[in-house]
Amino acid sequence: MLVFVGSNSSKSINEQLTKSVLKELSLEHEFIDLKTLDIPLFSEDLESKIGSPEGIKLLMEYINKHQHIFITTNEHNQNLSAFFKNVLDWLSRIELKFLANKKVFILSTSEGRRGALGANESLQKLVVRFGCETYDWFAFPSFNENFDRENQRVLNSEMLNEIKTKVTAIFEG
């Protein structure tokens, strides 16, 4: 399973949640930190000069070698962050259907009650556009109330169990 988080924040609550959930799942996975990849802002002019950036080529290699993709998205103004949208734009320029035959789980969180649902719904639409036929999702609400930052663990066992059930069902089912 390939795992990545669509946030470029060094203190990303989405990354904290993802890593905590991964510990609970005990599934074999490969985590790629998008923040470490050299991914410039997309433009057709830049694309005509350089083709695809090396960071995007590397990410595409990881995507191609995994059947299961676990994506966590952050939210800016009820939508995907510009950072993550840029990553998706570059990937889709290499291959529009880059998620064909993949199974995808989408997780999101925010400090609000909707758990970054707007970004989560946007990503659900995009993964289908990018060829994914099988996906599931979860929006983790009220991060500060349901997550222990000091111990890096989910406090709400019902939500954690729902995430675990969904991930297990889609990736092992």
C-alpha positions as CSV (number, residue, x, y, z in Angstrom):
1,M,0.0,0.0,0.0
2,L,1.3,3.4,-0.9
3,V,0.5,6.3,1.5
4,F,0.9,10.0,1.0
5,V,-0.5,13.2,2.5
6,G,-1.5,16.2,0.4
7,S,-0.3,18.8,2.9
8,N,3.0,20.7,2.8
9,S,2.8,21.8,6.4
10,S,5.6,20.7,8.7
11,K,2.9,20.4,11.5
12,S,0.2,18.8,9.4
13,I,-2.6,17.4,11.5
14,N,-3.5,15.2,8.4
15,E,0.0,13.6,8.5
16,Q,-0.3,13.1,12.3
17,L,-3.6,11.4,11.9
18,T,-2.4,9.3,9.0
19,K,0.7,8.0,10.8
20,S,-1.3,7.2,13.9
21,V,-3.9,5.2,11.8
22,L,-1.1,3.4,10.0
23,K,0.3,2.2,13.4
24,E,-3.1,0.9,14.4
25,L,-3.6,-0.9,11.0
26,S,-0.3,-2.7,11.0
27,L,-0.5,-3.1,7.2
28,E,2.6,-3.2,5.1
29,H,2.9,0.2,3.5
30,E,5.3,2.6,1.9
31,F,5.0,6.3,2.9
32,I,6.2,9.0,0.6
33,D,6.5,12.5,1.9
34,L,5.4,14.8,-0.9
35,K,7.0,17.7,0.9
36,T,10.4,16.3,0.1
37,L,9.8,16.0,-3.6
38,D,10.9,18.8,-6.0
39,I,7.5,19.8,-7.5
40,P,7.3,23.3,-9.0
41,L,4.0,25.1,-9.7
42,F,2.5,23.6,-12.9
43,S,2.4,25.6,-16.1
44,E,2.2,24.6,-19.7
45,D,5.3,26.7,-20.4
46,L,7.3,24.9,-17.7
47,E,6.0,21.6,-18.9
48,S,7.1,22.3,-22.5
49,K,10.6,23.2,-21.2
50,I,11.2,20.4,-18.7
51,G,8.6,17.7,-19.3
52,S,7.6,16.3,-15.9
53,P,9.6,17.3,-12.8
54,E,11.7,14.5,-11.2
55,G,9.6,14.5,-8.1
56,I,6.5,13.8,-10.1
57,K,8.2,11.0,-12.0
58,L,9.3,9.4,-8.8
59,L,5.8,9.7,-7.3
60,M,4.3,8.1,-10.5
61,E,6.8,5.2,-10.1
62,Y,5.5,4.6,-6.6
63,I,1.9,4.8,-7.8
64,N,2.6,2.4,-10.6
65,K,4.1,-0.2,-8.3
66,H,1.2,-0.2,-5.8
67,Q,-2.4,-1.5,-6.2
68,H,-3.6,0.2,-3.0
69,I,-3.3,3.9,-2.5
70,F,-4.1,5.6,0.9
71,I,-4.4,9.4,0.4
72,T,-4.9,11.9,3.1
73,T,-6.0,15.4,2.0
74,N,-6.0,18.6,3.9
75,E,-8.4,21.4,3.2
76,H,-8.1,25.0,2.3
77,N,-11.4,26.9,2.0
78,Q,-13.4,23.7,1.7
79,N,-11.3,22.4,-1.2
80,L,-8.0,20.8,-1.9
81,S,-4.9,22.8,-1.0
82,A,-3.1,24.4,-3.9
83,F,0.0,22.3,-3.0
84,F,-1.9,19.0,-3.4
85,K,-3.9,20.2,-6.5
86,N,-0.6,21.0,-8.1
87,V,0.7,17.5,-7.5
88,L,-2.5,16.0,-9.0
89,D,-2.3,18.3,-12.0
90,W,1.3,17.2,-12.8
91,L,0.4,13.5,-12.3
92,S,-2.6,13.8,-14.7
93,R,-0.3,15.3,-17.3
94,I,1.8,12.2,-17.4
95,E,-1.3,9.9,-17.5
96,L,-4.9,11.1,-17.1
97,K,-6.0,7.7,-15.8
98,F,-3.0,7.3,-13.4
99,L,-5.3,5.6,-10.8
100,A,-6.8,3.0,-13.2
101,N,-7.1,-0.4,-11.6
102,K,-6.1,1.0,-8.2
103,K,-8.1,0.8,-4.9
104,V,-8.0,4.1,-3.1
105,F,-8.8,5.1,0.5
106,I,-9.3,8.9,1.1
107,L,-8.9,10.3,4.6
108,S,-9.2,13.9,5.7
109,T,-9.3,15.8,8.9
110,S,-9.7,19.4,10.2
111,E,-10.3,21.1,13.4
112,G,-13.9,21.7,12.4
113,R,-16.9,19.4,12.6
114,R,-16.9,18.4,8.9
115,G,-13.4,16.9,9.0
116,A,-12.3,18.6,5.8
117,L,-15.3,17.0,4.0
118,G,-15.2,19.6,1.2
119,A,-11.6,18.5,0.2
120,N,-12.5,14.9,0.7
121,E,-15.5,15.2,-1.7
122,S,-13.4,17.0,-4.2
123,L,-10.8,14.3,-4.1
124,Q,-13.4,11.6,-4.5
125,K,-14.5,13.2,-7.7
126,L,-11.0,13.5,-9.0
127,V,-9.9,9.9,-8.2
128,V,-12.8,8.7,-10.4
129,R,-11.8,11.1,-13.1
130,F,-8.3,9.7,-12.8
131,G,-9.5,6.2,-13.5
132,C,-10.2,4.8,-10.0
133,E,-13.3,2.6,-9.8
134,T,-13.0,1.4,-6.2
135,Y,-12.6,3.8,-3.3
136,D,-13.8,4.5,0.1
137,W,-13.4,7.5,2.4
138,F,-13.6,8.9,5.9
139,A,-13.7,12.6,7.1
140,F,-12.3,12.7,10.7
141,P,-14.0,15.7,12.4
142,S,-12.9,17.9,15.3
143,F,-9.2,16.9,15.3
144,N,-8.4,18.7,18.5
145,E,-11.2,16.8,20.4
146,N,-10.6,13.4,18.9
147,F,-6.8,13.2,18.7
148,D,-4.2,13.2,21.4
149,R,-1.3,15.3,20.0
150,E,1.0,14.5,22.8
151,N,0.8,10.8,22.4
152,Q,-0.1,10.9,18.7
153,R,-3.1,8.7,18.9
154,V,-6.8,8.7,18.0
155,L,-9.0,9.2,21.1
156,N,-12.3,8.3,19.5
157,S,-12.3,4.5,19.2
158,E,-15.5,4.4,17.2
159,M,-14.0,6.6,14.5
160,L,-10.8,4.7,14.6
161,N,-12.6,1.4,14.2
162,E,-14.7,2.7,11.3
163,I,-11.5,3.8,9.5
164,K,-9.9,0.4,10.2
165,T,-12.9,-1.4,8.9
166,K,-13.1,0.7,5.7
167,V,-9.4,0.4,5.0
168,T,-9.4,-3.4,5.6
169,A,-12.5,-3.9,3.5
170,I,-11.2,-2.0,0.5
171,F,-7.6,-3.2,0.5
172,E,-8.1,-6.8,1.7
173,G,-11.6,-7.4,0.4
